[in-house]
Structure formats: structure tokens, C-alpha cells
């Protein structure tokens, strides 16, 4: 009789622990960030691998800190990324930064404006392939910092915005 009570208590305790842990695991899954999304390279040399393991061979090396990349897949602590040209591979999440940067993709020189509209005062003129830090986006414009100039560019001419 005493053994049956102990087994019953163990079963009830196990069920209670399971029911307490289940919502925590569910919330962790809900917090997962959407894919694809953008990030940037955290250091000057980052190895991108063929697979999500340190034993996988190196496929590509990112050599510029702050380069924007698109995260297209996740596996545990590994992120599959690609750059603007589609080059990339798997990197550990620790080599990516949440600080976002963008690349100007317009074929024409574009004005960096003081306010988020085309009629605003021009601060600088930005050419194709310039890398800028991304501060924020509002509707059709993003506030960026390019070569120490802070202003607004049309979102449609930037690669690296969500």
C-alpha cells in the first residue's frame, strides 16, 4: 500500500512538472524571430561553412565588419546567411550583430535628405554600393548614417531592410 502511494505521488508530481514546463517551451518557440531577416557581420573575418557545424568545410569568408547579411535558415545556434550577391553559408550566431546596415542598390546617385520626403533639404548624395548604418525605417523611408552623414533614403533603394 505504501509503495502504491509513493508511485502515485511520483506520477502526479511528474505530470505537474510536465504541465509547468510545457508553457515555457511553447513561449520560447513563439519568441523565435521571423525568417528571412537581416543582421550584420560582427567582426572582420567570419567563416561561412557548408553545414551547421564547426566540422563542416569553409565555403566563404566574410572579411568586412558590419557587412549586411540575410538570415535565411536557423539550426540551433547556427544561422544560414547570404550577402547581397547570394554568397554565404552557415555561421554561428555569435558572429552576427543585431546592428543593421544596408547597401544602396540604386543605379543612380540618390539624395540623402534631412526629412523622410523627396522635397526635404539634401544633406549628401549617395552612390550605388555604399554601405550605411540603419537607424530606423518609417513607411517608405529609412534613416541611415552614411560616411558620417545622417539622413533619410527611400526604402526601395536599400538592401538590408526587413
GUKEDREN-17726 format. One record per residue (C-alpha): residue number from 1; x, y, z. Coordinates in nm, 2 decimals. Layout:
BEGIN
@k: NUM, c1: X, c2: Y, c3: Z
...
This chain:
BEGIN
@k: 1, c1: 0.00, c2: 0.00, c3: 0.00
@k: 2, c1: 0.28, c2: 0.25, c3: 0.09
@k: 3, c1: 0.46, c2: 0.17, c3: -0.24
@k: 4, c1: 0.15, c2: 0.23, c3: -0.44
@k: 5, c1: 0.11, c2: 0.57, c3: -0.28
@k: 6, c1: 0.47, c2: 0.67, c3: -0.35
@k: 7, c1: 0.43, c2: 0.56, c3: -0.71
@k: 8, c1: 0.10, c2: 0.76, c3: -0.74
@k: 9, c1: 0.27, c2: 1.07, c3: -0.59
@k: 10, c1: 0.56, c2: 1.03, c3: -0.83
@k: 11, c1: 0.32, c2: 1.01, c3: -1.13
@k: 12, c1: 0.13, c2: 1.32, c3: -1.01
@k: 13, c1: 0.45, c2: 1.51, c3: -0.95
@k: 14, c1: 0.58, c2: 1.42, c3: -1.30
@k: 15, c1: 0.25, c2: 1.54, c3: -1.46
@k: 16, c1: 0.27, c2: 1.87, c3: -1.26
@k: 17, c1: 0.63, c2: 1.93, c3: -1.36
@k: 18, c1: 0.55, c2: 1.85, c3: -1.73
@k: 19, c1: 0.25, c2: 2.09, c3: -1.73
@k: 20, c1: 0.46, c2: 2.36, c3: -1.58
@k: 21, c1: 0.74, c2: 2.32, c3: -1.83
@k: 22, c1: 0.51, c2: 2.29, c3: -2.14
@k: 23, c1: 0.41, c2: 2.66, c3: -2.14
@k: 24, c1: 0.77, c2: 2.78, c3: -2.11
@k: 25, c1: 0.88, c2: 2.57, c3: -2.40
@k: 26, c1: 0.58, c2: 2.69, c3: -2.61
@k: 27, c1: 0.67, c2: 3.06, c3: -2.53
@k: 28, c1: 1.03, c2: 3.00, c3: -2.63
@k: 29, c1: 0.91, c2: 2.88, c3: -2.97
@k: 30, c1: 0.68, c2: 3.18, c3: -3.01
@k: 31, c1: 0.97, c2: 3.42, c3: -2.95
@k: 32, c1: 1.16, c2: 3.28, c3: -3.25
@k: 33, c1: 1.24, c2: 3.56, c3: -3.48
@k: 34, c1: 1.09, c2: 3.56, c3: -3.84
@k: 35, c1: 1.28, c2: 3.43, c3: -4.14
@k: 36, c1: 1.42, c2: 3.58, c3: -4.35
@k: 37, c1: 1.56, c2: 3.87, c3: -4.16
@k: 38, c1: 1.87, c2: 4.09, c3: -4.17
@k: 39, c1: 2.17, c2: 4.12, c3: -3.95
@k: 40, c1: 2.54, c2: 4.22, c3: -3.99
@k: 41, c1: 2.88, c2: 4.06, c3: -3.96
@k: 42, c1: 3.03, c2: 4.13, c3: -3.61
@k: 43, c1: 3.40, c2: 4.10, c3: -3.70
@k: 44, c1: 3.65, c2: 4.14, c3: -3.98
@k: 45, c1: 3.68, c2: 3.77, c3: -4.06
@k: 46, c1: 3.39, c2: 3.53, c3: -4.04
@k: 47, c1: 3.39, c2: 3.18, c3: -4.19
@k: 48, c1: 3.07, c2: 3.06, c3: -4.36
@k: 49, c1: 3.05, c2: 2.69, c3: -4.36
@k: 50, c1: 2.88, c2: 2.43, c3: -4.58
@k: 51, c1: 2.68, c2: 2.30, c3: -4.29
@k: 52, c1: 2.57, c2: 2.40, c3: -3.94
@k: 53, c1: 2.88, c2: 2.25, c3: -3.76
@k: 54, c1: 3.24, c2: 2.36, c3: -3.68
@k: 55, c1: 3.35, c2: 2.04, c3: -3.86
@k: 56, c1: 3.19, c2: 2.15, c3: -4.19
@k: 57, c1: 3.43, c2: 2.29, c3: -4.45
@k: 58, c1: 3.45, c2: 2.66, c3: -4.51
@k: 59, c1: 3.26, c2: 2.77, c3: -4.81
@k: 60, c1: 3.30, c2: 3.15, c3: -4.79
@k: 61, c1: 3.48, c2: 3.41, c3: -4.57
@k: 62, c1: 3.33, c2: 3.74, c3: -4.49
@k: 63, c1: 3.61, c2: 3.99, c3: -4.44
@k: 64, c1: 3.43, c2: 4.32, c3: -4.35
@k: 65, c1: 3.28, c2: 4.40, c3: -4.02
@k: 66, c1: 2.93, c2: 4.55, c3: -4.05
@k: 67, c1: 2.85, c2: 4.39, c3: -4.38
@k: 68, c1: 2.47, c2: 4.33, c3: -4.41
@k: 69, c1: 2.36, c2: 3.97, c3: -4.45
@k: 70, c1: 2.02, c2: 3.80, c3: -4.48
@k: 71, c1: 1.95, c2: 3.51, c3: -4.24
@k: 72, c1: 1.75, c2: 3.26, c3: -4.43
@k: 73, c1: 1.76, c2: 2.95, c3: -4.21
@k: 74, c1: 1.84, c2: 2.85, c3: -3.85
@k: 75, c1: 1.96, c2: 2.53, c3: -3.68
@k: 76, c1: 2.02, c2: 2.55, c3: -3.31
@k: 77, c1: 2.29, c2: 2.82, c3: -3.26
@k: 78, c1: 2.37, c2: 2.83, c3: -3.64
@k: 79, c1: 2.24, c2: 3.07, c3: -3.90
@k: 80, c1: 2.25, c2: 3.02, c3: -4.27
@k: 81, c1: 2.32, c2: 3.36, c3: -4.43
@k: 82, c1: 2.38, c2: 3.52, c3: -4.76
@k: 83, c1: 2.51, c2: 3.85, c3: -4.88
@k: 84, c1: 2.37, c2: 4.08, c3: -5.15
@k: 85, c1: 2.52, c2: 3.86, c3: -5.42
@k: 86, c1: 2.39, c2: 3.54, c3: -5.27
@k: 87, c1: 2.72, c2: 3.42, c3: -5.13
@k: 88, c1: 2.73, c2: 3.27, c3: -4.79
@k: 89, c1: 2.68, c2: 2.96, c3: -4.58
@k: 90, c1: 2.63, c2: 2.86, c3: -4.21
@k: 91, c1: 2.78, c2: 3.07, c3: -3.93
@k: 92, c1: 2.75, c2: 3.06, c3: -3.55
@k: 93, c1: 2.50, c2: 3.31, c3: -3.42
@k: 94, c1: 2.77, c2: 3.47, c3: -3.20
@k: 95, c1: 2.94, c2: 3.62, c3: -3.51
@k: 96, c1: 2.63, c2: 3.81, c3: -3.61
@k: 97, c1: 2.53, c2: 4.15, c3: -3.48
@k: 98, c1: 2.18, c2: 4.29, c3: -3.44
@k: 99, c1: 2.32, c2: 4.63, c3: -3.55
@k: 100, c1: 2.18, c2: 4.66, c3: -3.90
@k: 101, c1: 2.35, c2: 4.80, c3: -4.20
@k: 102, c1: 2.22, c2: 4.85, c3: -4.56
@k: 103, c1: 2.36, c2: 4.88, c3: -4.91
@k: 104, c1: 2.24, c2: 5.14, c3: -5.16
@k: 105, c1: 2.13, c2: 4.95, c3: -5.47
@k: 106, c1: 2.01, c2: 5.24, c3: -5.69
@k: 107, c1: 2.19, c2: 5.27, c3: -6.03
@k: 108, c1: 2.17, c2: 5.65, c3: -5.99
@k: 109, c1: 2.31, c2: 5.88, c3: -5.73
@k: 110, c1: 2.04, c2: 5.94, c3: -5.47
@k: 111, c1: 2.00, c2: 6.24, c3: -5.23
@k: 112, c1: 2.03, c2: 6.18, c3: -4.86
@k: 113, c1: 1.76, c2: 6.41, c3: -4.72
@k: 114, c1: 1.71, c2: 6.58, c3: -4.38
@k: 115, c1: 1.35, c2: 6.46, c3: -4.35
@k: 116, c1: 1.18, c2: 6.15, c3: -4.49
@k: 117, c1: 1.05, c2: 6.30, c3: -4.81
@k: 118, c1: 1.19, c2: 6.39, c3: -5.15
@k: 119, c1: 1.13, c2: 6.76, c3: -5.11
@k: 120, c1: 1.35, c2: 6.79, c3: -4.80
@k: 121, c1: 1.69, c2: 6.96, c3: -4.78
@k: 122, c1: 1.97, c2: 6.74, c3: -4.94
@k: 123, c1: 2.25, c2: 6.66, c3: -4.69
@k: 124, c1: 2.46, c2: 6.45, c3: -4.92
@k: 125, c1: 2.45, c2: 6.25, c3: -5.24
@k: 126, c1: 2.49, c2: 5.87, c3: -5.22
@k: 127, c1: 2.61, c2: 5.64, c3: -5.49
@k: 128, c1: 2.55, c2: 5.27, c3: -5.56
@k: 129, c1: 2.71, c2: 5.01, c3: -5.33
@k: 130, c1: 2.77, c2: 5.25, c3: -5.04
@k: 131, c1: 2.72, c2: 5.08, c3: -4.70
@k: 132, c1: 2.53, c2: 5.27, c3: -4.44
@k: 133, c1: 2.42, c2: 5.20, c3: -4.08
@k: 134, c1: 2.04, c2: 5.16, c3: -4.05
@k: 135, c1: 1.88, c2: 5.36, c3: -3.77
@k: 136, c1: 1.51, c2: 5.31, c3: -3.84
@k: 137, c1: 1.25, c2: 5.29, c3: -4.11
@k: 138, c1: 0.92, c2: 5.47, c3: -4.14
@k: 139, c1: 0.68, c2: 5.37, c3: -4.42
@k: 140, c1: 0.88, c2: 5.44, c3: -4.75
@k: 141, c1: 1.20, c2: 5.59, c3: -4.60
@k: 142, c1: 1.48, c2: 5.48, c3: -4.37
@k: 143, c1: 1.70, c2: 5.69, c3: -4.16
@k: 144, c1: 2.07, c2: 5.59, c3: -4.22
@k: 145, c1: 2.42, c2: 5.71, c3: -4.14
@k: 146, c1: 2.64, c2: 5.71, c3: -4.45
@k: 147, c1: 3.00, c2: 5.83, c3: -4.42
@k: 148, c1: 2.92, c2: 6.03, c3: -4.11
@k: 149, c1: 2.61, c2: 6.19, c3: -4.27
@k: 150, c1: 2.28, c2: 6.11, c3: -4.11
@k: 151, c1: 1.96, c2: 6.15, c3: -4.31
@k: 152, c1: 1.68, c2: 5.97, c3: -4.50
@k: 153, c1: 1.69, c2: 5.75, c3: -4.81
@k: 154, c1: 1.40, c2: 5.58, c3: -4.99
@k: 155, c1: 1.35, c2: 5.22, c3: -4.85
@k: 156, c1: 1.31, c2: 5.08, c3: -5.20
@k: 157, c1: 1.67, c2: 5.16, c3: -5.29
@k: 158, c1: 1.82, c2: 4.98, c3: -4.98
@k: 159, c1: 1.92, c2: 4.62, c3: -4.95
@k: 160, c1: 1.91, c2: 4.50, c3: -4.59
@k: 161, c1: 1.57, c2: 4.63, c3: -4.46
@k: 162, c1: 1.31, c2: 4.39, c3: -4.34
